[in-house]
Amino acid sequence: MDATFASVVGGTWESLSERRFLLLMLIGFVSAFGFIRLSTRLMRSPRVPWWPGSVVSDSGVHVHHLFFGIVLMMVAGGLSFAAGETDGPWYAIYAVLFGIGLGLTIDEYALALHLDDVYWSREGRSSIDATLIALGLFGLVLLAFVPTRIDTDSPAVLATTVAVATGHFGWVLIAAGKHRLVHAVFGIFLPGLAVYAGLRLAKPNSLWAKRFYGERRPAKQARAERRFRADRLTDRLKERVRDAVGGVTEEEYRARLAAAAPTTAAPTPKRSASPR
């Protein structure tokens, strides 16, 4: 049984070829993100007061794990370039370390985007979105859904490939302009997905809507606002996924704590006996 399992694992490892190091990076990425999210959720939980808190310097500076992630990616990437090899155990170690650094960094993507500590706020949810998109992209590349390589042997083939690629990425840009970012990103690897998103209605606050809807086409703008209202089922499902992966916002967390706290009724003061 053990020999069969080892044979299957070894065959899968060899079949991945150069992509096996991407798998190692993905393992480091998922492990680091999962650990740091679990850690930050435990830090604010009153049930585990023994869990260590944030790293704060003597001068009171909060050292975010984004800092450690960037440093680790720099070290792992620099060492892999300096080693000059694309195989072997050290290259595998660099891949895992780079994935760990990426996981720590992307968990605070919103902080870098807003230049503010928005980790538990509504704006901080973009870190979870970025992580899930990155995870999907790595998975697609790992499954060999990579963009077509350009063949330069034949001018006709080259011209056709460039034309098709230009049209393909044009639809990707349109999908992104309509703020259908998931379709745009995954549409890079999956032909037809960006076209589908590009033909659909744009979100009301997207660049496309601001340019082509609004006062120019008020009916379309109103239709977009009705279609992408805040309480629609898709957004509610997305919020549940974000809550499950990264935890609820600070506002929601405080509300839950307040609701769960036992309410002690104030004792009714006794009336003094009336003198007779």
C-alpha positions in Angstrom: 0.0 0.0 0.0 2.8 2.4 1.0 4.7 1.5 -2.1 1.7 2.1 -4.4 1.1 5.5 -2.7 4.7 6.5 -3.1 4.7 5.4 -6.7 1.6 7.6 -7.5 3.1 10.6 -5.7 6.4 10.1 -7.5 4.7 9.8 -10.9 2.6 12.9 -10.3 5.7 14.9 -9.2 7.6 13.9 -12.3 4.6 14.7 -14.6 4.5 18.3 -13.3 7.9 18.9 -14.8 9.0 22.5 -14.1 5.6 23.2 -12.6 6.4 21.2 -9.5 8.1 24.2 -8.0 5.0 26.2 -8.6 3.2 23.5 -6.6 5.7 23.9 -3.7 5.2 27.7 -3.9 1.4 27.2 -3.8 1.8 24.9 -0.7 3.9 27.6 1.1 1.4 30.3 0.0 -1.7 28.5 1.3 0.0 27.4 4.5 1.2 30.9 5.3 -2.1 32.6 4.5 -4.0 30.0 6.5 -1.8 30.3 9.5 -1.7 34.1 9.6 -5.4 34.4 9.2 -6.0 31.9 11.9 -3.5 33.8 14.1 -5.1 37.2 13.6 -8.6 35.8 14.3 -7.3 34.2 17.5 -5.6 37.4 18.6 -8.9 39.2 18.8 -10.9 36.3 20.3 -11.6 36.6 24.1 -11.6 32.8 24.3 -7.9 32.5 23.7 -6.2 35.3 25.7 -3.0 33.3 25.8 -2.4 33.7 22.0 0.5 36.0 21.3 -0.4 39.4 20.0 1.0 41.7 17.3 4.7 42.5 16.9 5.3 46.0 18.3 8.7 47.7 18.5 10.0 49.5 21.6 8.9 52.8 20.0 5.4 51.6 19.5 5.5 50.8 15.8 3.3 47.9 14.8 5.3 45.7 12.5 2.8 44.2 10.1 3.4 40.7 8.7 3.3 42.4 5.3 6.9 43.5 6.1 8.1 40.0 6.9 6.4 38.7 3.7 8.2 41.2 1.5 11.6 40.6 3.1 11.1 36.8 2.8 10.2 37.1 -0.9 13.3 39.3 -1.5 15.6 36.8 0.2 14.1 33.7 -1.4 14.0 35.3 -4.9 17.5 36.7 -4.6 19.0 33.5 -3.4 17.3 31.5 -6.2 18.7 33.9 -8.8 22.1 33.8 -7.2 22.2 30.0 -7.1 21.8 29.9 -10.9 19.9 26.6 -10.8 16.4 25.7 -11.7 16.3 22.3 -10.0 17.4 20.5 -6.9 16.5 20.7 -3.2 17.6 24.2 -2.6 15.5 25.5 -5.5 12.5 23.7 -3.9 13.3 25.4 -0.6 13.4 28.8 -2.2 10.0 28.1 -3.9 8.4 27.2 -0.5 9.9 30.3 1.2 8.8 32.5 -1.7 5.2 31.1 -1.3 5.3 31.8 2.4 6.4 35.4 1.8 3.7 35.8 -0.8 1.0 34.5 1.6 2.0 36.9 4.3 2.1 39.8 1.9 -1.1 39.2 0.1 -3.0 38.9 3.4 -2.4 42.6 3.9 -3.0 43.5 0.3 -5.7 46.0 1.4 -3.2 47.8 3.7 -0.8 48.4 0.7 -3.7 49.4 -1.5 -5.3 52.0 0.9 -2.0 52.9 2.8 -4.0 52.5 6.0 -4.6 49.7 8.6 -8.0 48.5 7.2 -7.4 44.8 8.1 -10.8 44.3 9.8 -12.7 47.0 8.0 -15.0 46.7 5.0 -12.1 47.9 2.8 -9.9 45.1 4.1 -12.1 42.5 2.4 -10.2 43.1 -0.8 -7.3 41.1 0.7 -9.4 38.0 0.8 -10.6 38.7 -2.8 -7.0 39.1 -3.9 -6.0 35.9 -2.2 -8.8 33.8 -3.8 -8.0 35.2 -7.2 -4.3 34.5 -6.8 -5.1 31.0 -5.6 -7.3 30.4 -8.7 -4.6 31.7 -11.0 -1.9 29.4 -9.5 -4.3 26.5 -9.8 -4.9 27.2 -13.5 -1.2 27.5 -14.3 -0.6 24.3 -12.3 -3.2 22.5 -14.4 -1.4 23.7 -17.6 -4.0 26.3 -18.6 -1.3 28.7 -19.8 -1.5 31.2 -22.6 -0.7 30.0 -26.1 3.0 30.3 -27.0 3.7 32.3 -30.2 5.2 30.4 -33.1 7.7 32.6 -35.0 8.5 30.1 -37.7 5.8 31.2 -40.1 4.9 34.9 -40.7 1.3 33.9 -41.4 1.0 31.9 -38.2 2.7 34.7 -36.3 0.4 37.3 -37.7 -2.7 35.2 -36.9 -1.5 34.5 -33.4 -0.8 38.2 -32.7 -4.2 39.1 -34.0 -6.0 36.5 -31.9 -4.0 37.4 -28.8 -4.7 41.2 -29.4 -8.5 40.5 -29.7 -8.4 38.2 -26.7 -6.7 40.7 -24.4 -8.9 43.4 -25.7 -11.9 41.5 -24.3 -10.0 41.0 -21.1 -9.5 44.8 -20.8 -13.2 45.4 -21.5 -14.2 42.9 -18.8 -11.9 44.7 -16.4 -13.3 48.1 -17.4 -16.8 46.8 -16.5 -15.4 45.8 -13.1 -15.9 42.1 -13.7 -12.5 41.4 -12.4 -12.8 37.7 -11.7 -14.0 37.1 -15.3 -11.2 39.3 -16.6 -8.4 37.6 -14.6 -9.5 34.1 -15.3 -10.4 35.0 -18.8 -6.7 35.4 -19.5 -6.4 31.6 -19.3 -9.9 30.5 -20.3 -10.8 31.6 -23.8 -14.4 32.9 -24.1 -14.8 33.9 -20.4 -13.6 37.5 -21.0 -15.9 37.7 -24.1 -18.8 36.6 -22.0 -18.1 39.2 -19.3 -17.4 41.9 -21.9 -20.9 41.4 -23.5 -22.6 41.6 -20.1 -23.9 44.7 -18.3 -21.2 46.7 -16.6 -21.3 47.4 -12.8 -22.7 50.9 -12.0 -19.4 52.2 -10.5 -17.1 50.8 -13.1 -15.0 52.8 -15.5 -17.1 51.5 -18.4 -20.3 52.7 -16.7 -18.8 56.2 -16.0 -17.8 56.5 -19.6 -20.7 55.0 -21.5 -23.7 55.0 -19.0 -24.6 57.8 -16.6 -26.1 60.8 -18.3 -25.4 59.5 -21.8 -27.5 56.4 -21.2 -29.5 56.9 -18.0 -31.7 53.8 -18.6 -28.7 51.6 -18.8 -27.2 53.1 -15.6 -30.5 52.5 -13.8 -30.6 49.0 -15.0 -27.0 48.4 -13.8 -27.9 49.8 -10.4 -30.9 47.5 -10.1 -28.9 44.5 -11.3 -26.0 45.0 -8.9 -27.8 46.2 -5.8 -26.0 45.6 -2.5 -28.5 43.0 -1.2 -28.4 40.7 -4.2 -27.9 37.0 -3.6 -24.4 36.9 -5.3 -23.0 39.5 -3.0 -24.5 37.8 0.1 -22.8 34.6 -0.9 -19.5 36.4 -1.5 -19.8 37.9 2.0 -20.3 34.5 3.5 -17.2 33.2 1.8 -15.2 36.2 3.0 -16.5 35.6 6.5 -15.5 32.0 6.4 -12.1 32.6 5.0 -11.0 35.8 6.7 -13.4 36.5 9.5 -16.0 39.1 9.9 -15.4 42.8 10.0 -14.7 44.5 13.3 -18.1 46.2 13.3 -19.8 42.8 12.9 -17.6 41.1 15.4 -18.3 43.7 18.1 -22.0 43.4 17.4 -21.8 39.6 17.8 -19.9 40.0 21.1 -22.5 42.4 22.4 -25.3 40.1 21.4 -23.7 37.1 23.0 -22.9 38.9 26.3 -25.2 38.0 29.2 -27.6 40.7 30.1 -28.0 41.2 33.8 -31.3 42.7 34.7 -31.0 45.5 37.3 -32.6 44.5 40.6 -35.9 46.1 41.4 -35.5 48.4 44.4 -37.6 47.4 47.4 -40.2 49.8 48.5 -39.9 51.0 52.1 -42.8 50.1 54.3 -45.1 53.0 54.8 -45.2 54.2 58.4 -48.4 53.5 60.1 
